[in-house]
Amino acid sequence: MKESISRNSLLLGLFALVTAGLLAGTNESTKDRIQAAERKAAQKALLEIVPLERHSNDLLLDTVKIPAEYWESLGLDLGGEINIARAEGEAVAAIIPAVAPDGYSGKIKLIVGINLDGSVAGVRVLSHNETPGLGDKIDLKKGPWILSFNGKSLADPGPDAWQVKKDGGQFDQLTGATITPRAVVNQVRRTLEYFQAEQDIIFAKKVVNQEGEKP
């Protein structure tokens, strides 16, 4: 009886080890594909904001870490990196990750492209849980609302106008949804304020050539 129990225990243990090994192998084999897919998605979003004709560098490789003291204002729990767009080695724009924490259905993950002159190159929503047919129109796939930020800056329309029209600002709210666009407008404004305060530091990084030496 004891031998039977021991044998069954051994078999169960071996089964658990084999299962764990298979799961680990599957995870390892799919990790590269997942990373490649994430890179492709990230690159697509970046190129929508700063298209190829505006830069000559690899946006995914030319990055600057965001200092911890700005994580809260940008809505970032674990920090993040700014992607720098350069043309012939000269910076032309920065693409900054940000999260609006107060969407109607939770956090709204964004990237905000800002030109050298402080104007918005473009904004894209990367992920959200907003209501289909209402708040989800912040997503470019659902409507053009997000394009209303293009060309805007803190000076134009001015700080006080960085609100939805219901609050006395310049930006449209969505039909049947005010909380969602309000959250996005406020976060884009905070991102512009961060850029204005840290622009020199953001663009201070030197370009590194293929040999790894600074020109």
C-alpha positions in Angstrom: 0.0 0.0 0.0 2.8 2.4 1.0 4.7 1.5 -2.2 1.6 2.3 -4.3 1.1 5.7 -2.6 4.8 6.5 -3.1 4.7 5.5 -6.7 1.5 7.6 -7.3 3.1 10.5 -5.6 6.2 10.2 -7.8 4.1 10.0 -10.9 2.2 13.1 -9.9 5.4 14.9 -9.2 6.8 14.0 -12.5 3.6 15.0 -14.2 3.8 18.4 -12.5 7.4 18.9 -13.6 6.7 18.0 -17.2 3.6 20.3 -17.3 5.7 23.2 -15.8 8.4 22.5 -18.4 5.9 22.6 -21.2 4.4 25.8 -20.0 7.8 27.4 -19.6 8.8 26.3 -23.1 5.6 27.6 -24.6 6.0 31.0 -22.8 9.6 31.3 -24.0 8.8 30.4 -27.6 5.9 32.9 -27.8 7.8 35.7 -25.9 9.8 36.8 -29.0 6.6 36.9 -31.2 4.8 38.9 -28.5 7.7 41.4 -28.3 7.8 41.7 -32.1 4.1 42.3 -32.2 4.3 44.9 -29.5 7.2 46.6 -31.2 5.3 46.7 -34.5 2.2 48.2 -32.8 4.3 50.8 -31.0 6.1 51.8 -34.2 2.8 52.1 -36.1 1.4 54.5 -33.4 4.6 56.6 -33.4 4.7 56.9 -37.1 1.1 58.1 -37.2 2.2 61.1 -35.1 5.6 61.7 -36.7 5.6 60.1 -40.2 8.8 59.0 -42.0 9.1 62.1 -44.1 9.6 64.1 -40.9 12.4 62.1 -39.3 15.4 59.9 -40.2 16.1 58.1 -37.0 14.7 54.9 -35.4 12.0 56.3 -33.0 12.0 53.1 -30.9 15.8 53.3 -30.2 16.2 57.0 -29.7 14.7 57.4 -26.2 15.0 59.5 -23.0 13.8 58.2 -19.6 11.2 60.3 -17.8 12.4 61.5 -14.3 10.5 60.0 -11.4 9.3 63.4 -10.2 7.1 63.7 -13.3 5.6 60.3 -13.2 2.6 61.4 -11.2 1.7 64.4 -13.4 2.0 62.2 -16.5 -0.1 59.4 -14.8 2.7 56.9 -15.1 2.9 54.3 -12.2 6.2 52.8 -13.4 7.8 55.5 -15.4 8.4 55.5 -19.1 10.5 56.7 -22.0 10.1 59.5 -24.4 10.7 58.7 -28.1 12.7 61.4 -29.9 12.2 62.2 -33.6 15.3 63.6 -35.4 15.9 64.8 -39.0 19.6 64.6 -39.9 20.5 64.4 -36.3 18.4 67.4 -35.2 15.5 66.9 -32.9 12.1 67.8 -34.4 9.6 66.3 -31.9 9.2 64.2 -28.8 6.5 61.6 -28.3 5.6 61.3 -24.6 3.7 58.5 -22.9 0.9 59.6 -20.6 -2.1 58.1 -18.8 -5.3 59.9 -18.1 -6.3 58.4 -14.7 -9.9 59.6 -14.6 -11.7 58.3 -17.7 -15.3 57.2 -17.2 -14.3 53.6 -17.2 -10.7 53.9 -15.8 -7.3 54.7 -17.1 -6.7 55.9 -20.7 -3.3 55.3 -22.1 -2.0 57.9 -24.5 1.0 59.0 -26.4 1.4 62.8 -27.1 3.6 64.0 -29.9 5.0 67.5 -29.3 6.9 69.5 -31.9 10.0 71.5 -31.2 8.0 74.7 -31.0 5.7 73.3 -28.4 2.7 72.5 -30.7 1.0 69.2 -30.7 2.1 66.9 -33.5 -0.6 64.4 -32.6 -2.2 62.4 -29.9 -3.2 58.7 -30.0 -5.1 56.5 -27.5 -3.2 53.2 -27.0 -5.7 51.6 -24.7 -8.9 52.3 -22.8 -12.1 50.8 -21.4 -14.5 53.5 -22.4 -18.1 52.8 -23.4 -18.5 51.5 -27.0 -20.4 54.1 -29.1 -19.8 56.9 -26.7 -16.5 57.4 -24.9 -14.6 55.1 -27.3 -14.8 57.8 -29.9 -11.5 59.2 -28.4 -10.0 56.4 -30.4 -9.1 57.4 -34.0 -10.5 54.1 -35.3 -13.9 55.2 -33.9 -13.9 58.9 -34.9 -11.8 62.0 -35.6 -12.1 63.7 -32.2 -8.5 63.0 -31.2 -7.3 65.0 -34.2 -8.6 68.2 -32.7 -5.3 68.5 -30.7 -3.2 68.8 -33.8 -1.3 72.1 -33.9 -2.6 73.2 -30.5 -0.2 74.5 -27.8 -0.3 76.0 -24.3 -0.3 79.4 -26.0 -2.9 78.5 -28.6 -5.7 78.3 -27.5 -4.2 79.4 -24.1 -4.1 77.6 -20.8 -7.7 78.5 -19.7 -9.1 77.1 -23.0 -7.6 73.7 -22.4 -11.0 72.3 -21.3 -14.1 70.8 -22.9 -16.7 73.4 -24.1 -19.0 72.3 -21.3 -16.4 73.6 -18.8 -15.8 76.8 -20.8 -13.0 75.6 -22.9 -12.4 75.1 -26.6 -12.5 71.3 -27.1 -15.7 69.5 -28.0 -17.1 66.9 -25.7 -18.5 63.7 -27.2 -22.3 63.3 -27.6 -23.4 61.5 -24.4 -19.9 61.5 -22.9 -18.2 64.4 -21.2 -16.0 62.7 -18.6 -13.9 60.8 -21.1 -12.9 63.8 -23.3 -12.4 65.9 -20.2 -9.9 63.4 -18.9 -8.0 63.3 -22.2 -7.9 67.1 -22.6 -6.6 67.6 -19.1 -3.9 65.0 -19.5 -2.7 66.3 -22.8 -2.4 69.8 -21.2 -0.4 68.3 -18.3 1.9 66.6 -20.8 2.4 69.9 -22.6 3.3 71.6 -19.3 5.8 68.9 -18.6 7.4 69.4 -22.1 7.5 73.1 -21.6 9.3 72.7 -18.2 11.8 70.0 -19.4 12.2 70.7 -23.1 15.9 71.5 -23.0 16.6 68.3 -20.9 14.4 66.1 -23.2 16.4 67.2 -26.3 19.8 67.3 -24.6 20.6 63.7 -25.4 23.4 63.3 -28.0 22.9 61.3 -31.1 24.9 58.0 -31.1 26.2 56.7 -34.4 26.3 53.1 -35.5 29.8 52.6 -34.0 28.5 53.8 -30.7 30.5 57.0 -30.6 29.1 60.5 -30.2 29.7 62.5 -33.3 
